[in-house]
Amino acid sequence: MAGDQLVTLSGRAAVGAPIANAPVNARCEGGEGFIGSVTTNESGGFLGQVESSALPCAIRVTGIGKDKVLHSYTSSGGTTNITPFTDLIIALSTSMAPMDWFNQDEHVSAVGSLEQARDEFLSALRNANYDVPGGGFDPFTSSFQINDAVDQLLDTFSAAVRNTPNVADYQAFVDLISSGNLAAIPQAPTPPEEDDSGSSDGGGTGDDDGTGGDVGTGGDDGTGGDDGTGGDDGTGGDDGTGGDDGTGGDDGTGGDDGTGGDDGTGGDGSTAADLCAPPQIAPTGTLIEFSQQLYDTQSGEEIGIVSIRQEILGPMEFRGEETQAILVEDVSEGVTDESRNTTYVSIDTTAMVERTHGSTNVDPATGEETTSWYEPIFNYPYALAIEEEYVQSVSRFSSTGDGPETLVSELDYTIQFKGVETITVPAGTFDACKYYQTSSTSLAPAPSTSAVWFNVEDGIAVKSAAVEDGVEITEVELLSYSVNGAQQAP
């Protein structure tokens, strides 16, 4: 209906491997569909919008291969994944092939008790010894990233189905599930045992669950800096005012990357997990202050000092998720606009991931609050092997007061662990975990790369540099920082 509010549908299409560069279609109420064409990106991520009156919608991705034409369903928008799990749950709920369900008009009545079918399917997976996440995991609406625990579950399941005796192909397996035959789900493969050297599969590379491209995306969120891609680099928005590397829940919360391990020198470990443990949120009420020197990347000259204050506000719900809230203030000399925002983060110590959910920012002149958030949640991994990359795609949204939800930009982000280096900055000499971060957005499609270094001891960001043609050009260095007034460096 003309004039309807637009609702965003975003998620990931994957069978373990992403279903890349594939069209995504929606069949909604009244014959409506997506506003414009929608295609998955290289990591299977997609984003489209439908009019609110068009919900609910049946969704289909059409990749190359019979096992990559998959279906999903949404009644409310938001995260909508398309995987073999969503496809098979629809088959179980409708007692028909999902492609037939998609091509008919009565999606809602045909899909029936979808929640019951989901619970029965997940229970059958657990009974077949698959490592299914707990905590309210929903294959339709729970965000995931390529190579994280959910994606690895999809990979394991898809491989087991392909290797099931007497089942010709994936579509034949769909027919078995649509008939209610959950016993057809193959048993999960038994993981290989570790050998005597202790060098089991993956060497501790972790779930990868995120790439916290944030290293400070929270700062950007509140100030409009464009998703941590360096849009504000020269003025301190990214990497300078703590937006990246400075203010985010990331680096001032008590340790982005490191809590020791192997004496901070690299030891004999080969992954970030050996040294760069996930951060721990400092106790509520903790004040963290630090100053950074900014440099002109063309001349190398000093161009200003940025001072940031963070206060840990403690547990707080943000858009239905349990998070830790961190008040971030720019207290640089000469700043008079009360630049401050509240960033919302959470830590997954099992997956070794820090997640940045979004931020809120109150306009001091009008009192209006702007909320910015990521779909899916922006992640940062702490268990990559040296040179290993983690890739994610997210969309950034915002709304002011009671205004509409607006898509600000889409972000593609890659993080690569480079190892541990000893570096010297004005604040002192540090053993630091080094990462390369490459990003591009729908607003700035040309990819840019930066290097960041986090102190092994406490995770504070000590340096960042632009990377051009393999050359690292210093942008920001740590001058000093303190915790509750106690000077930590220099």
Buried (B, 14 or more C-beta within 10 A) or exposed (E): EEEEEBBBBBBBBBBBBBBBEBBBBBBBBEEBBBEEEBEBBEBBBBBBBBBEBBBBBBBBBBBEEEBBBBBBBBEEBBBBBBBBBBBBBBBBBBBBBBBEBBEEEEBBEBBBEBEEBBEBBBEBBEEBEBEBBEEEBBBBBBBBBBBBBBBBBBBBBBEBBBEBEEBEEBBBBBBBBBEEEBEBBBEBEEEEEEEEEEEEEEBBBBBBBBBBBBBBBBBBBBBBBBBBBBBBBBBBBBBBBBBBBBBBBBBBBBBBBBBBBBEBEBEEBBBBBBBBBBBBBBEEEBBBBBBBBBBBBEEEEEBBBBBBBBBBBBEEEBEEBEBBBBBBBBEBEEEEEEBBBBBBBBBBEEBBBBBBBBBBBBEEEEEEEBBBBBBBBBBBBBBBBBEBBBBBBBBBBBBBEEEEBEBBBBBBBBBBBBBBBEBEBBBBEBBBBBBBBBBBBBBBEEEBBBBBBBBBBBBBBBBBBBBEEEEBBBBBBBBBBBBEEEEBBE
